[in-house]
Amino acid sequence: LLGWTQETLADRALVAINTVRAIEANRAFPHPKPDSISAVRRALERGGIVFLPNGTLGEGVRLSKPPK
């Protein structure tokens, strides 16, 4: 939705690129730390991503504003 590369997301979240890759691949091991997952989520939210809770408008994400 934002058109970001993995590198861009890692830079904006202040995490390692391997952390972003592990999250995207939903790898169980090595598992990303909860703080790293939170940092990635915050970076996406700052970019305009809204995480939809189960049952509201469906499960997933949407873009709240045009990407910067």
Secondary structure in CASP SS format (residue, H / E / C, confidence):
PFRMAT SS
TARGET T0000
AUTHOR 0000-0000-0000
METHOD secondary structure of the structure
MODEL  1
L C 1.00
L C 1.00
G C 1.00
W C 1.00
T C 1.00
Q H 1.00
E H 1.00
T H 1.00
L H 1.00
A H 1.00
D H 1.00
R H 1.00
A H 1.00
L C 1.00
V C 1.00
A C 1.00
I H 1.00
N H 1.00
T H 1.00
V H 1.00
R H 1.00
A H 1.00
I H 1.00
E H 1.00
A H 1.00
N C 1.00
R C 1.00
A C 1.00
F C 1.00
P C 1.00
H C 1.00
P C 1.00
K C 1.00
P H 1.00
D H 1.00
S H 1.00
I H 1.00
S H 1.00
A H 1.00
V H 1.00
R H 1.00
R H 1.00
A H 1.00
L H 1.00
E H 1.00
R H 1.00
G C 1.00
G C 1.00
I E 1.00
V E 1.00
F E 1.00
L E 1.00
P C 1.00
N C 1.00
G C 1.00
T C 1.00
L C 1.00
G C 1.00
E C 1.00
G E 1.00
V E 1.00
R E 1.00
L E 1.00
S C 1.00
K C 1.00
P C 1.00
P C 1.00
K C 1.00
END
